[in-house]
């Protein structure tokens, strides 16, 4: 892994680069994005980078407006439908990107989540505006965000994944898939709208909940084993971690409620399994044509074999999020991680 710029010369070089952290979004995961942006901004500034902040709904932020927006808590649930409608009415991404281009930024770091934030739309707009940005391009972002498409690609890449179907399906297909089933929106992150159902009677309600957030719903066979995750930075897999929850799945409430889950980095697993998970994560990252960084999630089946659940192109970026913990476990502090992501984008345009 290439080394970050160090010393006085490095600090001078960093301060001469203008980084725009693009956050907010009109998605159910807005609070998650703002929480991550708050810590990314602090980490970059502490490392000597010059940072400005833009909200996709409010534009370029300054002073007290920035502080107030980034201070908002995540909460234990996504915004309700009326709040999402209000946010979508106020969002004007082309105007925000035009403003960033006008003020002159060297690189944009999206700290966004959800279908609209990490599913390729923002990335395509950044490409059209000619703005250098961190993270995966529009095509890879779209493929990774669509869980049905990405699972097809996992299979083609030779990476095991949980069996799945796209709703609706006849009852005989559901019985063939087996219960319990995980029901989730196909193109939403943070496990928003996810349910686990134990029989046919619970599916309609679970599908209705998922349809609140997306018009495509995935039915996935439930894997009973341990849940693992691994970060990718550049072209290197980081430490494998384990997520231990009281319930059956790592849902929104478990993720954002203090004490809702225990995250162990590095995971207490044997070296052979850790190497397998890291190798599969790199295969997925490369196969979907991702870049800079990602986080790949796995679950073990009853025989202890890893199955890839999904890949996150814009994973959570608070200091205690899973990717930063994966990096910290191999000796990369949070601020260094944020800076390295920026540098990876800058290296593409300077090469």
C-alpha positions in Angstrom: 0.0 0.0 0.0 1.4 3.4 -0.9 2.4 5.7 1.9 0.6 8.9 2.7 2.4 12.2 2.4 4.2 12.9 5.7 6.0 15.8 7.4 5.8 19.5 6.7 5.9 19.1 2.9 3.1 16.6 3.1 1.0 18.9 5.3 1.6 21.8 2.8 0.6 19.6 -0.1 -2.6 18.4 1.7 -3.6 22.0 2.6 -3.3 23.0 -1.0 -5.9 20.4 -2.1 -9.5 21.4 -1.8 -11.8 18.5 -0.8 -15.5 18.7 -0.9 -17.4 16.3 1.3 -20.8 15.7 -0.4 -23.3 14.4 2.0 -27.0 14.4 3.2 -29.1 13.0 0.5 -32.9 12.5 0.3 -32.8 8.9 1.3 -33.9 6.8 4.3 -30.2 6.7 5.3 -29.7 10.5 5.4 -28.9 10.5 9.1 -26.3 7.8 8.6 -24.6 9.9 5.9 -24.5 13.0 8.0 -23.0 11.1 11.0 -20.3 9.8 8.8 -19.6 13.1 7.1 -19.2 14.8 10.5 -16.3 12.5 11.4 -14.8 12.4 7.9 -14.7 16.2 7.8 -13.0 16.3 11.3 -10.6 13.5 10.3 -9.5 15.2 7.1 -9.1 18.6 8.7 -7.1 17.2 11.5 -4.8 15.6 9.0 -4.3 19.0 7.3 -6.7 18.8 4.3 -8.7 21.8 3.2 -12.4 20.7 3.4 -15.7 22.2 2.4 -19.1 20.6 3.0 -22.1 20.4 0.6 -25.5 18.9 1.2 -27.3 17.6 -1.8 -30.5 19.2 -0.5 -29.1 22.6 0.9 -26.0 23.2 -1.2 -22.6 24.5 0.0 -22.6 24.9 3.7 -20.6 27.4 5.7 -19.9 28.1 9.4 -22.9 27.5 11.7 -25.0 25.9 8.9 -22.4 23.2 8.5 -22.1 22.6 12.3 -25.9 22.4 12.8 -26.4 19.9 9.9 -23.5 17.6 10.9 -24.5 17.6 14.6 -27.8 15.8 13.9 -28.0 12.3 15.4 -28.7 9.1 13.4 -31.7 8.0 15.3 -32.9 4.4 15.6 -35.0 4.4 12.4 -35.1 6.0 9.0 -37.1 9.3 8.2 -40.8 8.9 7.7 -42.5 9.2 4.3 -43.5 12.9 4.7 -39.9 13.9 5.7 -38.5 12.0 2.7 -40.9 13.8 0.4 -39.9 17.1 1.8 -36.2 16.3 1.3 -36.7 15.1 -2.3 -38.6 18.3 -3.1 -35.6 20.3 -1.9 -32.8 18.3 -3.5 -31.1 19.8 -6.6 -28.0 17.8 -7.3 -27.1 19.5 -10.6 -27.2 22.9 -8.9 -25.0 21.7 -6.0 -22.4 20.1 -8.4 -22.4 23.3 -10.5 -21.7 25.3 -7.3 -18.8 22.9 -6.4 -17.3 23.3 -9.9 -17.6 27.1 -9.7 -15.8 27.4 -6.3 -13.1 25.1 -7.6 -12.6 21.8 -5.8 -9.9 19.3 -6.5 -11.8 16.2 -5.4 -15.3 15.4 -4.2 -15.7 12.7 -1.5 -19.3 11.5 -1.4 -20.4 10.4 2.0 -23.9 9.3 1.0 -26.0 6.2 1.3 -29.1 4.6 -0.2 -30.1 4.0 -3.8 -29.9 7.6 -4.8 -26.6 8.2 -3.0 -24.5 5.2 -3.8 -26.4 3.5 -6.6 -24.7 5.3 -9.5 -26.9 8.4 -9.9 -24.6 10.8 -8.0 -21.6 9.1 -9.5 -22.9 9.6 -13.0 -23.7 13.2 -12.3 -20.1 13.8 -11.0 -18.7 12.2 -14.1 -20.9 14.4 -16.3 -19.8 17.5 -14.5 -16.1 16.5 -14.9 -15.5 16.4 -11.1 -12.9 14.0 -9.7 -14.4 12.0 -6.9 -13.5 9.2 -4.5 -15.0 5.8 -4.7 -16.5 3.6 -7.4 -17.7 4.8 -10.8 -21.3 5.0 -11.8 -21.4 1.5 -13.5 -19.9 -0.3 -10.6 -22.0 1.6 -8.0 -25.2 0.6 -9.9 -24.2 -3.1 -10.0 -23.3 -3.2 -6.4 -26.4 -1.4 -5.2 -28.8 -3.8 -7.0 -28.6 -6.9 -4.8 -30.3 -9.1 -7.4 -27.8 -8.2 -10.1 -24.8 -8.3 -7.9 -25.7 -11.7 -6.6 -25.8 -13.0 -10.2 -22.3 -11.6 -10.7 -21.1 -13.1 -7.4 -22.2 -16.5 -8.8 -20.4 -15.9 -12.1 -17.3 -14.9 -10.3 -17.3 -18.2 -8.4 -18.2 -16.6 -5.0 -20.9 -18.3 -3.1 -24.0 -16.3 -2.1 -27.2 -17.1 -0.3 -29.9 -18.5 -2.5 -32.5 -15.8 -3.6 -35.5 -14.9 -5.6 -37.0 -11.6 -6.7 -40.6 -11.1 -5.6 -43.3 -12.0 -6.6 -43.0 -15.8 -6.7 -45.4 -18.7 -6.6 -45.7 -20.6 -3.3 -43.9 -23.7 -4.6 -40.8 -21.5 -5.4 -40.9 -20.1 -1.8 -41.2 -23.6 -0.4 -38.2 -24.7 -2.5 -36.2 -21.7 -1.3 -37.1 -22.7 2.3 -37.8 -20.9 5.6 -36.8 -18.8 7.4 -36.4 -16.2 4.6 -34.9 -12.7 4.7 -37.1 -10.2 2.9 -35.4 -6.9 1.9 -35.5 -4.1 -0.6 -33.2 -4.8 -3.5 -31.6 -1.4 -3.7 -31.5 0.1 -0.2 -28.7 -0.1 2.3 -28.3 -0.1 6.1 -30.8 -3.0 6.2 -33.6 -0.5 5.9 -36.9 -2.4 5.4 -35.4 -5.8 6.2 -37.4 -8.6 7.9 -36.9 -12.3 8.7 -40.0 -14.4 8.2 -40.5 -18.0 9.4 -43.4 -19.1 7.3 -45.6 -18.1 4.3 -47.9 -16.2 6.5 -45.3 -13.5 7.3 -44.2 -12.8 3.7 -47.0 -10.4 2.6 -46.5 -8.0 5.5 -42.7 -8.2 5.1 -42.9 -7.5 1.4 -45.2 -4.5 2.0 -42.7 -3.1 4.5 -39.8 -3.5 1.9 -41.9 -1.9 -0.9 -42.1 1.2 1.2 -38.4 1.8 0.3 -38.0 0.2 -3.1 -40.1 -1.2 -5.9 -38.1 -4.4 -6.1 -37.9 -6.9 -3.2 -35.5 -9.7 -2.7 -36.3 -13.0 -0.9 -33.1 -14.6 0.4 -32.5 -17.9 2.1 -31.5 -17.3 5.8 -28.0 -18.5 6.6 -27.7 -19.5 10.3 -24.0 -19.0 10.8 -21.7 -16.1 12.0 -21.8 -12.7 10.2 -18.4 -11.5 8.9 -17.3 -8.3 7.1 -14.1 -7.1 5.5 -12.9 -3.8 4.1 -11.1 -3.2 0.9 -8.7 -0.2 0.5 -7.1 0.3 -2.9 -6.5 -3.2 -4.0 -5.9 -4.7 -0.6 -8.3 -6.6 1.7 -8.1 -5.4 5.3 -9.0 -7.2 8.5 -12.0 -9.5 8.7 -14.4 -8.6 11.5 -17.3 -10.4 13.1 -20.7 -8.8 13.9 -22.4 -10.4 16.9 -26.1 -9.4 17.5 -28.7 -10.4 20.1 -31.2 -11.0 17.3 -30.9 -13.0 14.1 -29.8 -10.2 11.8 -27.7 -7.0 11.9 -30.7 -4.7 11.3 -31.0 -0.9 11.3 -31.8 -0.8 15.1 -28.9 -3.0 15.9 -26.5 -0.9 13.9 -27.4 2.5 15.3 -28.5 1.8 18.9 -25.7 1.8 21.4 -25.0 -1.7 22.6 -27.2 -3.2 19.7 -24.3 -5.2 18.4 -20.8 -6.3 19.3 -18.2 -5.9 16.5 -15.0 -7.9 16.9 -11.9 -6.9 14.8 -10.0 -9.0 13.9 -12.6 -11.8 13.9 -11.8 -14.8 16.1 -11.7 -17.3 13.2 -9.0 -19.5 11.8 -6.5 -18.2 9.3 -7.8 -20.4 6.5 -11.4 -18.9 6.8 -10.0 -15.4 7.1 -7.9 -15.8 4.0 -10.9 -17.2 2.1 -13.1 -14.3 3.1 -10.4 -11.7 2.1 -9.9 -13.4 -1.2 -13.6 -13.5 -2.0 -13.9 -9.8 -1.0 -11.1 -8.9 -3.5 -12.7 -11.0 -6.2 -16.1 -9.2 -5.7 -14.4 -5.7 -5.5 -12.5 -6.3 -8.7 -15.2 -8.2 -10.5 -17.7 -5.4 -10.1 -15.1 -2.9 -11.3 -15.1 -1.0 -8.0 -12.3 1.3 -6.9 -10.7 3.1 -3.9 -12.6 1.3 -1.2 -15.6 -0.9 -0.3 -16.8 -3.2 2.4 -18.0 -6.7 1.6 -20.4 -8.6 3.9 -20.5 -12.4 4.4 -22.5 -14.9 6.4 -21.6 -18.5 7.2 -23.9 -21.4 6.4 -24.5 -24.3 8.8 -21.3 -25.9 7.7 -19.2 -22.8 8.3 -18.8 -21.9 4.6 -18.8 -18.1 3.8 -21.4 -16.7 1.5 -21.2 -13.1 0.2 -24.4 -11.2 1.0 -23.5 -7.8 -0.6 -20.8 -5.3 -1.3 -21.1 -1.7 -0.1 -19.4 0.9 -2.3 -19.9 3.8 0.2 -19.8 2.0 3.5 -20.4 3.8 6.8 -17.6 6.2 7.6 -17.9 7.0 11.3 -14.8 6.1 13.3 -16.6 3.2 14.8 -18.2 2.0 11.4 -17.1 -1.4 10.1 -14.7 -0.2 7.4 -12.7 2.1 9.7 -12.6 -0.8 12.3 -11.3 -3.1 9.6 -8.6 -0.6 8.7 -7.7 0.1 12.3 -7.2 -3.6 12.9 -4.3 -3.5 10.4 -2.8 -0.3 11.8 -4.6 2.4 9.7 -6.1 5.2 11.9 -9.4 6.8 10.9 -7.9 10.1 9.6 -5.2 8.2 7.6 -8.0 6.1 6.1 -9.9 9.2 5.0 -6.8 10.8 3.6 -5.8 7.6 1.7 -9.2 7.5 0.0 -8.7 11.1 -1.2 -5.2 10.3 -2.4 -6.4 7.3 -4.4 -8.7 9.6 -6.3 -6.0 12.2 -6.9 -3.6 9.5 -8.1 -6.0 8.6 -10.9 -6.0 12.1 -12.4 -2.2 12.7 -11.9 -1.1 9.4 -13.5 
